[in-house]
Amino acid sequence: MEGTSLVEKSYDVIIVGAGSAGCAAALLYARAGVSVALVEKASAIDAYKPLCTHYVQPGGVAVLKDLGVYQTLLDKGAVLGGMRFRSPWGEFLLPQLGKGQGLNIQRSVLDPLLRQRASDHPLVDLYLGVRIRELVQADDRFSGLILESSSDGRCELSSRLLVAADGRNSTVTHMAGIKPRRTRNDRISFFAYYQGLAPRESADVQVWSVGRGESYVAAFPNEPDLTLISCYVPEAHDQQWRGRKQECLEEMVASQMGTPDLRSGRLVSPLMRARRLASMWRSVSGPGLALVGDAGVAVDPLAGVGITWALESARLLVRCTAAPLYKASSDHSLQRSLTIYRGRHWLWFAPQYALISSFSRVKPYSPLTRGVLRLLGRRARHRGCYHPRNRCSP
């Protein structure tokens, strides 16, 4: 229910953050018969995250289908495709994406849609434009929070489970004293939207390795006539790019074979810059508390896994905890389910996190990595999914 007045109320679950992770968890909990308070600091239901690659991998697409929004997203211009990696040793479809198609969709479409679907569910109360003033604890566990809004003052909400879905700079985890383990990111990221580019070779996301792995260029097709272009360069290049970011971005894209010709289109957005986006890992459960999405684990945007991990972690949490919440089982039973969630979360995400975070350091590929890239490129050629004319220069 959008715009619910702030009065004291009790829920099965309080979810802080109405982005992709929070809304997915709210919808899945509600469909399992669990009452949800969905708390969001933004005051508009159509608010969205602007800095994002907008790519949903096949695992995330499966969650969107579970949520019942997949066809609606296609109707609103989502683009289906894989993710193709191009290096000096060949090109290939990334192995983990080979079992299905991913989906490119702007967050300005995805976020409001999920938030509206959550708000429409009778078991979900959506609180917009509110701030968290304090976390409430009882019997050595988190049992709720105190909210404040400019129009309604303060209010206390209580629940059996508090879920942090409020991003890498999570207010909930800060108040709870949960500190992340960080892996440094040595690159700066630049993002810009171009419209009217020459017809695409395919609907796949394209990633080019520049040099020996020190930098990267990526193109994310969105609506039929819109493409997100991004560059990831060593932080040491920041001074070189200062004052001429668009020119440097276009020069870097043009230096790689097979990249879109940016001169055939026009820049239709501000050029966005992200610096020192470290990979972060937090323990994803505690007494009466769980973390999903970037609040639990966040990585280099180059990987294009943010939305997917948000959706997958939300579904995993609900699968582990919905039954004890719906059945009003004991706190001990709920905590056991949270421990199971933490273990399964680690098994699924930790190996991926380790691999991705290792690529966030600016250094040439190791001999082993070069050998793997060469092998994957050779296999792709034999399977007929390699285009020699688009091969990057060694």
Order of alpha helices (4+ residues) and beta strands (2+ residues): beta-alpha-beta-beta-alpha-alpha-beta-beta-beta-beta-alpha-beta-beta-beta-beta-alpha-beta-beta-beta-beta-beta-alpha-alpha-beta-beta-beta-beta-beta-beta-alpha-alpha-alpha
